[in-house]
Amino acid sequence: MADVLFILERIKPGKTPDCFQMWACRGAGKGCKRNATRAVAKHCDDCILPDENETVENVKKRLDRGDA
């Protein structure tokens, strides 16, 4: 299975949980090169927004299948 890079991205001002989204990406060299040199990671077209009930294993399987 591929390694998964999780990106916690702020979507609006504040510190409450609804101010953030967790994205999953294959990472640099595995489909996404956008965050290779960025100080603050941002999601890209290859990233997926996991379901809140989805496990890390299920996210890895989705990425391996190419569902991103």
C-alpha positions, 0 to 999 in steps of 0.5 A, a space after each residue: 500500500 502507498 504512504 498517505 499524507 494527511 493535510 489539515 487545512 484551515 477553511 475559515 477563521 477560528 479554532 473550532 473543529 468546523 474550521 478545518 478539513 482533513 485531506 488525504 493525498 498520495 504525497 510528493 512523487 506519488 501523484 501530487 507534487 504541489 506540497 513538495 516545497 510549500 511551507 503550509 500544505 494545501 489540498 490539490 486535485 489528487 487529494 480526497 476528502 475522507 468520510 468522517 467514519 472512514 478508517 485510515 486503511 480504507 483511505 489507503 485502499 481508495 488511494 491505491 485504487 485510484 479513487 482520488 
